[in-house]
Amino acid sequence: FVYTRRHGLVKLVRYQPDGSQRIIRLLTAGDIAGLETTASAVYDSAAITVSDVTACRIPVAVVQRLEKESPRLHLQLLRKWHDALKQADDFIADLASGSARQRLARLLLRLAHGDSAHHVMLPSREDVGAMLGITTETASRAVAAFRREGLLQGLDRQGRHFKVDIDMLQGVASRGE
């Protein structure tokens, strides 16, 4: 099956031979997961929900039939696949370099993208560490520092939902300030 995400947050995880995990992408509204199954019967990553999720499940046979019956729609699907690949590449490039502060700022900017109110749901600190290639403790300290500095304003008691200061985050993301 191929899945289109309508609501909620999903993390795509790759497990390493040593048992550790690396989060390679976050799926948000409109993203597609599982397109690799149109070329191979194997999913490359595990999809794990981070929040309540609504998704549409499309059988691979339907996708393959589109190639013959609706080339234009199939081309749109291929473009979505290309976008997903580019997003994964950008995700890794943006979140795997720079200081922990810069990486966290870039992640928050990605999560806030498209939300005019600049609200984000931050995954667990363990997940943040797995995405950014830092320890859970470093992720916790960076989030706490951002809260103290006003880059994040808590919206719930669990410390998962925040309002973000986009301008300040952009400064941190680009210069590490």
N, C-alpha and C positions, 0 to 999 in steps of 0.2 A: 504494500500500500504506500501511497504518497499522502502526506498530510499537509493541509493548509491550516494555519493557526488563525483563529478569529479573535480570541481573547485570552489573556493570561500570559505567563512567562514560562518558557521551557529552556532548559540548558541541554546542549549537546556535549556529551562527555566521551572522551577516549581514555581507556584504561591502559596504563603502561605495564610492561612486563614485571616491574617491581611491585605492582599493586596500586601504585599512586594513580591519581586521575588528573586529567587536564581538561578543563572546560574550553572547548574550541569555538563555541558560538552560542549566543542567546537568540532565541526566536521570539519575535514580537508580532503584533498584529500584521497579517498579510504574508508572513514568511512561510516558506515551504520546507518541509523536512521529508527525507526519504527519496529524493529524486534519483539517487544513485541506484535504486532498485530497478530503474528502467534499463540499466545497462548490466546489472549484476544482481543476483538474488540475495546479496549480503548487505546489511546496513553497516556503514562504517563507524557509526557512533551510537551510543545509547542516548535516547531522549528521555529526560527526567523533568517532570513538572516542578516548578518552583512555587507556583500559585495555582488556584483553580483555573482550568483551561477549557476552552471550547475550541474544537477543531473539526475539520471536515476530512473524512477518510475517503480517498479515491483509489479504487483498485488499479494496479499497474496495467491490467488489460485495457482499461478505459484510456489510459495515457497512450498506450501503444496503438489503439484503434484511432486515436486522434491524428496520429501521423499520417494515416491513409485517408481518413474521412474529412479531416479539417486541418489542412496544412497550416493555415493562418493561426489557428488556435494552438496548434502544436509548436509553432515558432514562438508564440508568446510564452509558452511553458519553458521552452529552451532559454529564452531570455531571462526568465525567473531563475532558472538553474544557474545561468551565468552570474546573475546578481547575487545569488546565494554563495557561490564560490568566491566572488570578489569580496563579499561581506566577511566571509570566513578569513580570507587572506588579510583584509584590513584589520579585522578584530585581532588577529595574532600579531600583526605588525605594530598596531597602536598600543596594545596592552602588554607587549613583551619587552619593551625598551623604556629606558628612563628610570627615574627614581620611583619608589613606591607611591609618593604623593602624585607624581605625574600620571602614573598608571591609573590610580584611583580616580583622578580628575577626568581622565579620558573615558573611563568606564561610566562614570556618572553622566557625562555629556552624551554618551551613546544611549544610555537608558532614558534620558530626558528628551532625546531627539523626537520631535513631532508632538510633544505635549506642551501646549501653549501655557499651561499653568506651572510648568517646570516641576512637576511632581514625579518622583521615582520610587519604585519599590526595589530596595537593595536586597539582593540575595544574602544568604547567611554569610558570616565572616569567613567561614571555611570555604564556601564557594567563591567568595571574592578572592581569597588567597589562591585558590586553584586556577582562577581565570588570569590572575595577574602574575603568577609564578612567584608568590611571596608566602611567607608563613601566615597562619591564621592570626597569630599574635601581632604581626606587623600590620595586617589588614585592620585588626581591631584598633590598634594605636592610631593608624592613619584616619580611620572614620572618626574616632574620638577627637583628634586634632581638628579635623574639618568642622566638626560640630562646635568646638570651642571658638574657632575662627569665624564662624558665621557662614561658611560655605554650604552647610547643611542645617536645615531647621527641622527638627523632629515633628512628625505629625501623629505618631502613635506611641504607645508605651513600650511596644516590643522592639522599637528601634529599627524597623524595616522600611517604613514609609517616611519620605522626606520631601521637603521643598528645597530646591537647589538654587544657588546663585550662579547663573550661567556665566556672567561676565568674569566673576572671580575664578570660577573653574577653568575657563578658557586661559586665563593668565597662568594658573598653575600648570595646566596641561602643556602649554607651549614653552614656558620659561622655568617652571618648577618653583615659582615664587609662592 
